[in-house]
């Protein structure tokens, strides 16, 4: 009896090519100040959200050579030093930065990570009118809600007896004998991480680091949010490199000439 396993050729396993999603070229941290409205040149009313963008301090820089991937840690909004642990305080001391309340780590493209340095400050001056951004935050919590409020169910007709805002049947009998997962039912509403994509920047105040974006963004007033370069385009790549002493001197000289 011959062994058939030796006659069979070994099949080669092809590893599927993994294409990672496009990494953003710019990420900023901010705080939602509230909503207002502005008027366009044609007199149209534009609802806007005011966001305090930065200054964000680069607390740590990670590279492929050391940590295995490229990323930066940003800190926003000062915090009292006595309210953090010693390891956390030492982490900010290495960046020569005050202790920050909101710290996030993000992966950026190789070019953006190479330009920034630890201790560098990123603010609203990196943005301009017309930029498209993806804004992420934690939505406002609504507590426990029924299906009509949570999923916009139509409800029962008004003639129904003691049955107006119910969800109705949720499953079958013996087959499959259970309720499927992800069934739309009453539960906790809101308080989730939400991203609003492709929001347009309509105003930038560099002096106060306040940015106006068109429309609403997730989160309550004074909530921390994240602004990323839009994945759908509409954001031109720009240099994140901090100006050197020579560039600063030239900028001051040009301002003095203009005055």
Secondary structure, DSSP 8 states (H G I E B T S, - for coil): ---HHHHS----------------S-EEEEEEEEEEEEE-TTS-EEEEEEEEE--EEEEEEE-TTTTSS-EEEEEEEE--GGGS-HHHHHHHHHTT---EEEEEEE---HHHHHH--TT-EE-GGG--TT-EEEEEEE----EEE-HHHHS------TTSSS-SS-------SSSS-S--TT---SEEES-SEEEEEEEEEEEEETTTTEEEEES--SS-TT-EEEEEE-TTS-----------HHHHHHHHHHHHHH-
